[in-house]
Amino acid sequence: MAGPRLIGRTVPDVAGKALGKRGLAFGALITEWPSIVGHQLSLRTAPEKLAFPRGKREDATLHIRAMGAIALELQHLEPLIIEKINGFFGYRAVSRIRLVHAAVPMKPAPRAPQPRPLSMDEELAVMGATSTIEDDGLRAALERFGRSLLGSKKS
């Protein structure tokens, strides 16, 4: 076993059968959508379907889910998005974009790493460093900051 891997890197291998007729091209498009269109645009849009003409594997129509004012922005950015997608695939995979007025699934917000618990010596060092501060609010804020700094260091 090679150790832990990012799930996004294993999705194309696992999703091949699940995507069926949509093919791995659509799976790659889903997993790499943020890197293709950019983080901000990927939060408000999602690829829904990649429809190739019968018997061809190029000049597809990409259906993108979008809602509200972002649809107008997508219309203006269509040539750029198509260029980025085709650059990602390395050939003219997409020639058109069709917008689908639908809500975009919410992506979970990344969780901040939790600091490790401090040892007694570290806790005493934080308390000692802030003990001369008279303002209670400032002292408490600096103690939290010190615990955060020490807790984020590897032991």
Phi and psi restraints in degrees (value plus and minus 20) as a CYANA .aco file:
   2 ALA   PHI    -106.5   -66.5
   2 ALA   PSI     -25.8    14.2
   3 GLY   PHI      83.1   123.1
   3 GLY   PSI    -197.9  -157.9
   4 PRO   PHI     -85.9   -45.9
   4 PRO   PSI     124.2   164.2
   5 ARG   PHI    -151.4  -111.4
   5 ARG   PSI     135.1   175.1
   6 LEU   PHI     -86.6   -46.6
   6 LEU   PSI     116.6   156.6
   7 ILE   PHI     -84.2   -44.2
   7 ILE   PSI     -51.6   -11.6
   8 GLY   PHI     -81.7   -41.7
   8 GLY   PSI     -45.8    -5.8
   9 ARG   PHI    -102.3   -62.3
   9 ARG   PSI     -39.9     0.1
  10 THR   PHI    -116.2   -76.2
  10 THR   PSI     -33.8     6.2
  11 VAL   PHI     -77.2   -37.2
  11 VAL   PSI     -66.2   -26.2
  12 PRO   PHI     -77.8   -37.8
  12 PRO   PSI     -57.2   -17.2
  13 ASP   PHI     -87.3   -47.3
  13 ASP   PSI     -65.6   -25.6
  14 VAL   PHI     -96.8   -56.8
  14 VAL   PSI     -56.4   -16.4
  15 ALA   PHI    -101.5   -61.5
  15 ALA   PSI     -28.4    11.6
  16 GLY   PHI     -72.4   -32.4
  16 GLY   PSI     -70.0   -30.0
  17 LYS   PHI     -90.5   -50.5
  17 LYS   PSI     -57.9   -17.9
  18 ALA   PHI     -86.5   -46.5
  18 ALA   PSI     -54.2   -14.2
  19 LEU   PHI     -97.0   -57.0
  19 LEU   PSI     -39.7     0.3
  20 GLY   PHI      32.2    72.2
  20 GLY   PSI    -140.3  -100.3
  21 LYS   PHI     -85.8   -45.8
  21 LYS   PSI     -43.2    -3.2
  22 ARG   PHI     -88.1   -48.1
  22 ARG   PSI     -47.6    -7.6
  23 GLY   PHI      59.9    99.9
  23 GLY   PSI     151.9   191.9
  24 LEU   PHI     -91.1   -51.1
  24 LEU   PSI     -42.4    -2.4
  25 ALA   PHI     -79.8   -39.8
  25 ALA   PSI     -62.2   -22.2
  26 PHE   PHI     -89.2   -49.2
  26 PHE   PSI     -58.0   -18.0
  27 GLY   PHI     -81.8   -41.8
  27 GLY   PSI     -62.7   -22.7
  28 ALA   PHI     -85.1   -45.1
  28 ALA   PSI     -57.4   -17.4
  29 LEU   PHI     -83.9   -43.9
  29 LEU   PSI     -60.6   -20.6
  30 ILE   PHI     -86.5   -46.5
  30 ILE   PSI     -68.8   -28.8
  31 THR   PHI     -90.1   -50.1
  31 THR   PSI     -49.8    -9.8
  32 GLU   PHI    -123.7   -83.7
  32 GLU   PSI     -10.1    29.9
  33 TRP   PHI     -72.5   -32.5
  33 TRP   PSI     -67.4   -27.4
  34 PRO   PHI     -81.2   -41.2
  34 PRO   PSI     -57.0   -17.0
  35 SER   PHI     -96.6   -56.6
  35 SER   PSI     -41.9    -1.9
  36 ILE   PHI    -100.1   -60.1
  36 ILE   PSI     -71.5   -31.5
  37 VAL   PHI    -119.8   -79.8
  37 VAL   PSI     -28.5    11.5
  38 GLY   PHI      78.9   118.9
  38 GLY   PSI     132.9   172.9
  39 HIS   PHI     -81.2   -41.2
  39 HIS   PSI     -68.5   -28.5
  40 GLN   PHI     -82.2   -42.2
  40 GLN   PSI     -64.0   -24.0
  41 LEU   PHI     -89.7   -49.7
  41 LEU   PSI     -53.7   -13.7
  42 SER   PHI     -89.0   -49.0
  42 SER   PSI     -43.3    -3.3
  43 LEU   PHI     -91.5   -51.5
  43 LEU   PSI     -44.6    -4.6
  44 ARG   PHI    -132.5   -92.5
  44 ARG   PSI     -17.5    22.5
  45 THR   PHI    -158.6  -118.6
  45 THR   PSI     143.2   183.2
  46 ALA   PHI    -175.3  -135.3
  46 ALA   PSI     116.4   156.4
  47 PRO   PHI     -89.4   -49.4
  47 PRO   PSI     113.8   153.8
  48 GLU   PHI    -127.9   -87.9
  48 GLU   PSI     -60.8   -20.8
  49 LYS   PHI    -175.6  -135.6
  49 LYS   PSI     123.4   163.4
  50 LEU   PHI    -139.0   -99.0
  50 LEU   PSI      87.2   127.2
  51 ALA   PHI    -127.6   -87.6
  51 ALA   PSI      90.7   130.7
  52 PHE   PHI    -108.4   -68.4
  52 PHE   PSI     129.0   169.0
  53 PRO   PHI     -82.9   -42.9
  53 PRO   PSI     131.4   171.4
  54 ARG   PHI     -74.3   -34.3
  54 ARG   PSI     106.0   146.0
  55 GLY   PHI      58.7    98.7
  55 GLY   PSI     -14.7    25.3
  56 LYS   PHI    -142.1  -102.1
  56 LYS   PSI     136.4   176.4
  57 ARG   PHI    -141.7  -101.7
  57 ARG   PSI      10.3    50.3
  58 GLU   PHI    -168.1  -128.1
  58 GLU   PSI     152.9   192.9
  59 ASP   PHI      37.8    77.8
  59 ASP   PSI      20.5    60.5
  60 ALA   PHI     -96.4   -56.4
  60 ALA   PSI     142.1   182.1
  61 THR   PHI    -124.8   -84.8
  61 THR   PSI     103.8   143.8
  62 LEU   PHI    -117.3   -77.3
  62 LEU   PSI     102.4   142.4
  63 HIS   PHI    -112.6   -72.6
  63 HIS   PSI     103.6   143.6
  64 ILE   PHI    -137.8   -97.8
  64 ILE   PSI     108.8   148.8
  65 ARG   PHI     -98.5   -58.5
  65 ARG   PSI     110.7   150.7
  66 ALA   PHI    -176.2  -136.2
  66 ALA   PSI     135.2   175.2
  67 MET   PHI    -159.3  -119.3
  67 MET   PSI     117.8   157.8
  68 GLY   PHI      58.1    98.1
  68 GLY   PSI    -163.8  -123.8
  69 ALA   PHI     -87.2   -47.2
  69 ALA   PSI     -40.2    -0.2
  70 ILE   PHI     -84.5   -44.5
  70 ILE   PSI     -45.7    -5.7
  71 ALA   PHI     -81.7   -41.7
  71 ALA   PSI     -60.4   -20.4
  72 LEU   PHI     -84.6   -44.6
  72 LEU   PSI     -61.8   -21.8
  73 GLU   PHI     -82.8   -42.8
  73 GLU   PSI     -60.2   -20.2
  74 LEU   PHI     -83.3   -43.3
  74 LEU   PSI     -57.1   -17.1
  75 GLN   PHI     -81.2   -41.2
  75 GLN   PSI     -60.8   -20.8
  76 HIS   PHI     -91.8   -51.8
  76 HIS   PSI     -51.6   -11.6
  77 LEU   PHI    -110.8   -70.8
  77 LEU   PSI     -19.4    20.6
  78 GLU   PHI     -71.3   -31.3
  78 GLU   PSI     -69.8   -29.8
  79 PRO   PHI     -80.7   -40.7
  79 PRO   PSI     -58.7   -18.7
  80 LEU   PHI     -87.9   -47.9
  80 LEU   PSI     -62.4   -22.4
  81 ILE   PHI     -84.6   -44.6
  81 ILE   PSI     -64.3   -24.3
  82 ILE   PHI     -80.3   -40.3
  82 ILE   PSI     -62.5   -22.5
  83 GLU   PHI     -82.4   -42.4
  83 GLU   PSI     -62.2   -22.2
  84 LYS   PHI     -85.7   -45.7
  84 LYS   PSI     -62.3   -22.3
  85 ILE   PHI     -84.4   -44.4
  85 ILE   PSI     -66.2   -26.2
  86 ASN   PHI     -85.9   -45.9
  86 ASN   PSI     -54.0   -14.0
  87 GLY   PHI     -85.5   -45.5
  87 GLY   PSI     -56.3   -16.3
  88 PHE   PHI     -84.7   -44.7
  88 PHE   PSI     -64.9   -24.9
  89 PHE   PHI     -98.7   -58.7
  89 PHE   PSI     -46.9    -6.9
  90 GLY   PHI      69.5   109.5
  90 GLY   PSI     -13.3    26.7
  91 TYR   PHI    -176.5  -136.5
  91 TYR   PSI     154.9   194.9
  92 ARG   PHI     -98.8   -58.8
  92 ARG   PSI      52.5    92.5
  93 ALA   PHI     -93.5   -53.5
  93 ALA   PSI     -59.1   -19.1
  94 VAL   PHI    -140.1  -100.1
  94 VAL   PSI     113.0   153.0
  95 SER   PHI    -138.7   -98.7
  95 SER   PSI     -34.1     5.9
  96 ARG   PHI    -162.6  -122.6
  96 ARG   PSI     133.8   173.8
  97 ILE   PHI    -143.1  -103.1
  97 ILE   PSI     113.4   153.4
  98 ARG   PHI    -137.9   -97.9
  98 ARG   PSI     108.5   148.5
  99 LEU   PHI    -109.1   -69.1
  99 LEU   PSI     116.1   156.1
 100 VAL   PHI    -134.1   -94.1
 100 VAL   PSI      98.2   138.2
 101 HIS   PHI     -97.7   -57.7
 101 HIS   PSI      77.1   117.1
 102 ALA   PHI    -176.7  -136.7
 102 ALA   PSI     135.3   175.3
 103 ALA   PHI     -86.8   -46.8
 103 ALA   PSI     122.8   162.8
 104 VAL   PHI    -109.6   -69.6
 104 VAL   PSI     112.9   152.9
 105 PRO   PHI     -78.4   -38.4
 105 PRO   PSI     117.3   157.3
 106 MET   PHI     -91.2   -51.2
 106 MET   PSI     115.9   155.9
 107 LYS   PHI    -116.9   -76.9
 107 LYS   PSI     116.3   156.3
 108 PRO   PHI     -85.8   -45.8
 108 PRO   PSI     120.8   160.8
 109 ALA   PHI     -91.6   -51.6
 109 ALA   PSI     119.5   159.5
 110 PRO   PHI     -85.3   -45.3
 110 PRO   PSI     118.6   158.6
 111 ARG   PHI    -108.5   -68.5
 111 ARG   PSI     119.5   159.5
 112 ALA   PHI     -93.2   -53.2
 112 ALA   PSI     121.0   161.0
 113 PRO   PHI     -84.7   -44.7
 113 PRO   PSI     119.7   159.7
 114 GLN   PHI    -103.2   -63.2
 114 GLN   PSI     113.9   153.9
 115 PRO   PHI     -88.7   -48.7
 115 PRO   PSI     130.4   170.4
 116 ARG   PHI     -92.5   -52.5
 116 ARG   PSI     137.0   177.0
 117 PRO   PHI     -86.0   -46.0
 117 PRO   PSI     123.1   163.1
 118 LEU   PHI    -103.5   -63.5
 118 LEU   PSI     129.6   169.6
 119 SER   PHI     -93.5   -53.5
 119 SER   PSI     148.7   188.7
 120 MET   PHI     -82.7   -42.7
 120 MET   PSI     -60.1   -20.1
 121 ASP   PHI     -82.8   -42.8
 121 ASP   PSI     -62.3   -22.3
 122 GLU   PHI     -85.8   -45.8
 122 GLU   PSI     -60.9   -20.9
 123 GLU   PHI     -83.2   -43.2
 123 GLU   PSI     -62.0   -22.0
 124 LEU   PHI     -85.8   -45.8
 124 LEU   PSI     -56.4   -16.4
 125 ALA   PHI     -84.4   -44.4
 125 ALA   PSI     -61.5   -21.5
 126 VAL   PHI     -84.8   -44.8
 126 VAL   PSI     -66.1   -26.1
 127 MET   PHI     -83.5   -43.5
 127 MET   PSI     -59.9   -19.9
 128 GLY   PHI     -86.7   -46.7
 128 GLY   PSI     -58.3   -18.3
 129 ALA   PHI     -89.6   -49.6
 129 ALA   PSI     -45.7    -5.7
 130 THR   PHI    -127.0   -87.0
 130 THR   PSI     -19.2    20.8
 131 SER   PHI     -85.7   -45.7
 131 SER   PSI     -44.5    -4.5
 132 THR   PHI    -106.1   -66.1
 132 THR   PSI     -23.2    16.8
 133 ILE   PHI    -103.3   -63.3
 133 ILE   PSI     105.2   145.2
 134 GLU   PHI    -101.2   -61.2
 134 GLU   PSI     -56.2   -16.2
 135 ASP   PHI     -92.3   -52.3
 135 ASP   PSI      99.2   139.2
 136 ASP   PHI     -81.3   -41.3
 136 ASP   PSI     -62.6   -22.6
 137 GLY   PHI     -84.7   -44.7
 137 GLY   PSI     -63.2   -23.2
 138 LEU   PHI     -86.0   -46.0
 138 LEU   PSI     -63.2   -23.2
 139 ARG   PHI     -80.5   -40.5
 139 ARG   PSI     -64.9   -24.9
 140 ALA   PHI     -83.9   -43.9
 140 ALA   PSI     -60.3   -20.3
 141 ALA   PHI     -84.6   -44.6
 141 ALA   PSI     -63.1   -23.1
 142 LEU   PHI     -88.0   -48.0
 142 LEU   PSI     -53.6   -13.6
 143 GLU   PHI     -84.9   -44.9
 143 GLU   PSI     -64.3   -24.3
 144 ARG   PHI     -80.8   -40.8
 144 ARG   PSI     -62.1   -22.1
 145 PHE   PHI     -83.2   -43.2
 145 PHE   PSI     -64.8   -24.8
 146 GLY   PHI     -82.9   -42.9
 146 GLY   PSI     -63.2   -23.2
 147 ARG   PHI     -82.3   -42.3
 147 ARG   PSI     -59.8   -19.8
 148 SER   PHI     -83.4   -43.4
 148 SER   PSI     -65.1   -25.1
 149 LEU   PHI     -84.2   -44.2
 149 LEU   PSI     -68.2   -28.2
 150 LEU   PHI     -88.3   -48.3
 150 LEU   PSI     -56.1   -16.1
 151 GLY   PHI     -90.7   -50.7
 151 GLY   PSI     -42.9    -2.9
 152 SER   PHI    -105.5   -65.5
 152 SER   PSI     -34.9     5.1
 153 LYS   PHI     -96.3   -56.3
 153 LYS   PSI     124.8   164.8
 154 LYS   PHI     -95.4   -55.4
 154 LYS   PSI     119.6   159.6
